[in-house]
Amino acid sequence: MIITTLRSFIFNIAFFMWSMLSSLIFAPLFFISTKAALKSGWPWAYGVLLLARVLCGIRYEIRGREYITDGPVFYASKHQSAWDTAIFWKLLKEPAFILKRELLRIPLWGWYLWRMQMIAIDRSAGGAGLKDMIRQSKIALSNGRPIIIFPEGTRTKPGAPPNYHPGILALYNQLKIPVIPVALNSGMYWSKNAFNKHPGTIIIEFLPPIAPGLSKEDFRARLQSAIENASQKLQDEANNSNP
């Protein structure tokens, strides 16, 4: 436990320093264009994943690669850790994340999110906020960018009861493109608000796409069942490999 805490302490410092340093290194891209600024996401993510492996012993396995596509699609993913953001940057080209507008106020990194034209939504705006999310999503798709949404809106701990927000239903109904569910077990090793990071192998699994055309009720039930059942299996797998 002492070794884990020490390694986590070093990692947390390195993570912060790398995030700040990369923001400064790629500042010239920020001032060129949105397209240029987006190129800073991949090296940042690569650095985070490398630090996690070297300092904390966190590796990862990707399943369902055959479902990753460059076509117009959006990914609906379980969200348990900051790791989840980094892995999508590495696997997808110029992803557009749906996120809360408050994140844009974070010094440096929030400015990058704005410059990268992430889909920032005002959760307090109700229906107007959903319309703006759909408008921004259509722009992202027209620019050939895949959309990433975390249906629960925030990181959750493994085993926590699911709480899927209506935004995912609005997107499915309006965009009329396939949805790729994504399951993972990152919270078993890098949990929400937890100081310690634990060694092991995170598994992220891309699941068969859900075609457009279902009713909102059927879509919600199918999406939640796919993500939650698969994520639970991955959590059980992690528990069995770390008795």
C-alpha positions as CSV (number, residue, x, y, z in Angstrom):
1,M,0.0,0.0,0.0
2,I,2.8,2.4,0.8
3,I,4.5,1.7,-2.6
4,T,1.1,2.3,-4.3
5,T,0.6,5.6,-2.5
6,L,4.1,6.7,-3.4
7,R,3.8,5.8,-7.0
8,S,0.4,7.5,-7.1
9,F,1.9,10.6,-5.6
10,I,4.6,10.8,-8.2
11,F,2.1,10.1,-11.0
12,N,-0.3,12.8,-9.8
13,I,2.5,15.4,-9.9
14,A,3.7,14.1,-13.3
15,F,0.1,14.2,-14.7
16,F,-0.4,17.8,-13.7
17,M,3.0,18.9,-14.9
18,W,2.6,17.1,-18.3
19,S,-0.8,18.6,-18.8
20,M,0.5,22.1,-18.1
21,L,3.7,21.5,-20.1
22,S,1.8,20.2,-23.1
23,S,-0.5,23.2,-23.0
24,L,2.5,25.5,-23.3
25,I,4.4,23.4,-25.8
26,F,1.5,23.3,-28.2
27,A,0.5,26.9,-27.7
28,P,1.5,27.9,-31.3
29,L,-1.1,25.4,-32.6
30,F,-3.7,27.1,-30.4
31,F,-3.2,30.3,-32.3
32,I,-3.2,28.8,-35.8
33,S,-6.6,27.1,-36.1
34,T,-9.0,24.6,-34.6
35,K,-7.6,21.9,-36.9
36,A,-4.1,22.6,-35.6
37,A,-5.1,22.8,-32.0
38,L,-6.7,19.3,-32.3
39,K,-3.3,17.9,-33.1
40,S,-2.2,18.5,-29.5
41,G,-4.7,16.0,-28.1
42,W,-2.9,12.9,-29.3
43,P,0.5,13.6,-27.8
44,W,-1.1,14.7,-24.5
45,A,-3.1,11.4,-24.3
46,Y,0.0,9.4,-25.3
47,G,1.9,11.0,-22.4
48,V,-0.8,10.3,-19.9
49,L,-1.1,6.7,-20.8
50,L,2.7,6.3,-20.8
51,L,2.9,7.9,-17.3
52,A,0.2,5.6,-16.0
53,R,1.9,2.5,-17.3
54,V,5.5,3.4,-16.1
55,L,4.6,5.0,-12.8
56,C,1.5,3.1,-11.7
57,G,1.6,-0.1,-13.7
58,I,-1.7,0.6,-15.4
59,R,-1.9,-1.1,-18.8
60,Y,-4.8,-1.5,-21.1
61,E,-6.5,-3.8,-23.5
62,I,-8.8,-2.8,-26.3
63,R,-11.6,-5.1,-27.4
64,G,-14.1,-4.7,-30.3
65,R,-11.8,-2.7,-32.5
66,E,-13.8,-3.8,-35.5
67,Y,-16.6,-1.5,-34.4
68,I,-14.4,1.6,-34.5
69,T,-15.2,3.5,-37.6
70,D,-14.4,6.7,-39.4
71,G,-18.0,7.2,-40.6
72,P,-20.6,9.5,-39.1
73,V,-21.2,7.9,-35.7
74,F,-21.2,8.7,-32.0
75,Y,-19.8,6.7,-29.1
76,A,-21.8,6.4,-25.9
77,S,-19.3,5.4,-23.2
78,K,-19.2,4.4,-19.6
79,H,-17.2,7.0,-17.7
80,Q,-15.3,6.0,-14.5
81,S,-11.9,7.8,-14.8
82,A,-9.9,10.6,-16.4
83,W,-8.2,7.7,-18.2
84,D,-11.3,7.4,-20.4
85,T,-10.7,10.8,-22.0
86,A,-7.1,10.0,-22.8
87,I,-7.8,6.6,-24.5
88,F,-10.4,8.2,-26.9
89,W,-7.9,10.8,-28.0
90,K,-5.5,8.0,-28.9
91,L,-8.0,5.7,-30.7
92,L,-10.1,8.2,-32.6
93,K,-9.2,11.0,-35.0
94,E,-10.2,14.5,-33.8
95,P,-12.9,13.4,-31.4
96,A,-15.6,15.9,-30.3
97,F,-16.4,15.4,-26.7
98,I,-19.7,16.5,-25.2
99,L,-18.9,18.2,-21.9
100,K,-20.3,20.7,-19.4
101,R,-19.6,24.3,-20.2
102,E,-17.9,24.9,-16.9
103,L,-14.9,23.0,-18.1
104,L,-14.1,25.7,-20.5
105,R,-13.2,28.0,-17.6
106,I,-10.2,25.8,-16.5
107,P,-7.0,27.9,-17.2
108,L,-5.1,26.8,-20.3
109,W,-6.7,23.3,-20.7
110,G,-10.2,24.8,-20.8
111,W,-9.1,27.3,-23.4
112,Y,-7.9,24.4,-25.5
113,L,-11.3,22.7,-25.2
114,W,-12.9,25.9,-26.5
115,R,-10.4,26.2,-29.4
116,M,-10.9,22.6,-30.3
117,Q,-14.6,23.3,-30.6
118,M,-15.7,20.7,-28.1
119,I,-19.5,20.4,-27.7
120,A,-19.9,22.4,-24.5
121,I,-23.5,22.4,-23.1
122,D,-25.2,24.5,-20.4
123,R,-27.0,21.9,-18.2
124,S,-29.1,24.6,-16.6
125,A,-30.6,25.7,-20.0
126,G,-33.0,22.8,-20.3
127,G,-34.5,22.3,-23.8
128,A,-32.5,25.2,-25.2
129,G,-29.3,23.5,-24.0
130,L,-30.3,20.2,-25.8
131,K,-31.0,22.1,-29.0
132,D,-27.6,23.8,-28.8
133,M,-26.0,20.4,-28.2
134,I,-27.6,19.0,-31.3
135,R,-26.6,22.0,-33.4
136,Q,-23.0,21.7,-32.3
137,S,-23.0,18.0,-32.9
138,K,-24.2,18.4,-36.5
139,I,-21.3,20.8,-37.1
140,A,-18.8,18.4,-35.7
141,L,-20.2,15.5,-37.8
142,S,-20.1,17.7,-40.9
143,N,-16.4,18.2,-40.2
144,G,-15.8,14.5,-40.1
145,R,-15.4,14.3,-36.3
146,P,-16.7,11.4,-34.2
147,I,-18.7,12.4,-31.2
148,I,-18.1,11.1,-27.7
149,I,-20.8,11.3,-25.1
150,F,-20.8,10.0,-21.5
151,P,-24.5,9.3,-21.0
152,E,-24.3,9.6,-17.2
153,G,-22.8,13.0,-17.6
154,T,-20.0,12.5,-15.1
155,R,-17.6,9.8,-13.8
156,T,-19.2,7.1,-11.7
157,K,-17.7,4.5,-9.4
158,P,-17.8,0.8,-10.4
159,G,-21.1,-0.8,-9.4
160,A,-22.9,2.6,-8.9
161,P,-26.5,2.6,-10.1
162,P,-26.7,4.0,-13.6
163,N,-28.3,7.4,-14.3
164,Y,-28.5,8.0,-18.0
165,H,-29.4,11.6,-18.9
166,P,-31.9,12.7,-21.6
167,G,-29.2,14.2,-23.8
168,I,-28.3,10.8,-25.3
169,L,-31.9,10.3,-26.3
170,A,-32.1,13.7,-28.0
171,L,-28.9,13.0,-30.0
172,Y,-30.1,9.6,-31.1
173,N,-33.5,10.9,-32.2
174,Q,-32.1,13.9,-34.1
175,L,-28.9,12.8,-35.6
176,K,-30.2,9.5,-36.9
177,I,-26.7,7.9,-37.1
178,P,-25.4,4.7,-35.5
179,V,-24.5,4.7,-31.8
180,I,-21.6,2.6,-30.6
181,P,-21.9,1.6,-26.9
182,V,-18.6,1.4,-25.0
183,A,-18.0,-0.5,-21.8
184,L,-14.9,-0.3,-19.6
185,N,-13.6,-1.0,-16.1
186,S,-11.1,1.9,-15.6
187,G,-12.5,2.8,-12.2
188,M,-11.1,-0.5,-10.8
189,Y,-7.6,1.0,-11.2
190,W,-8.0,4.7,-11.5
191,S,-11.2,5.6,-9.7
192,K,-13.1,8.8,-9.4
193,N,-11.7,11.2,-6.7
194,A,-9.3,8.4,-5.5
195,F,-5.7,9.4,-4.8
196,N,-4.2,5.9,-5.3
197,K,-3.9,4.4,-8.8
198,H,-3.6,0.6,-8.7
199,P,-1.6,-1.6,-11.1
200,G,-3.5,-3.8,-13.5
201,T,-5.0,-3.9,-17.0
202,I,-7.9,-1.6,-17.9
203,I,-10.2,-3.1,-20.5
204,I,-12.2,-0.9,-22.9
205,E,-14.7,-2.7,-25.1
206,F,-16.5,-1.3,-28.1
207,L,-19.8,-3.1,-28.6
208,P,-22.0,-3.7,-31.7
209,P,-23.6,-0.4,-33.0
210,I,-27.2,0.4,-32.4
211,A,-28.8,1.5,-35.7
212,P,-31.1,4.5,-35.8
213,G,-34.8,4.1,-35.9
214,L,-35.7,2.7,-32.5
215,S,-38.2,4.4,-30.2
216,K,-36.6,6.5,-27.4
217,E,-37.7,3.9,-24.9
218,D,-36.3,0.9,-26.8
219,F,-33.1,2.8,-27.5
220,R,-32.5,3.8,-23.9
221,A,-33.2,0.2,-22.7
222,R,-30.9,-1.3,-25.3
223,L,-28.1,1.1,-24.8
224,Q,-28.1,1.0,-21.0
225,S,-28.4,-2.8,-21.0
226,A,-25.4,-3.1,-23.4
227,I,-23.1,-0.8,-21.5
228,E,-24.0,-1.8,-18.0
229,N,-23.9,-5.6,-18.6
230,A,-20.6,-5.4,-20.4
231,S,-19.1,-3.1,-17.9
232,Q,-20.1,-5.3,-15.0
233,K,-18.5,-8.3,-16.8
234,L,-15.3,-6.4,-17.2
235,Q,-15.4,-5.4,-13.5
236,D,-15.9,-9.0,-12.5
237,E,-13.0,-10.0,-14.7
238,A,-10.8,-7.4,-13.0
239,N,-11.9,-8.7,-9.6
240,N,-11.1,-12.3,-10.6
241,S,-7.7,-11.4,-11.8
242,N,-6.9,-9.5,-8.6
243,P,-8.2,-11.7,-5.8
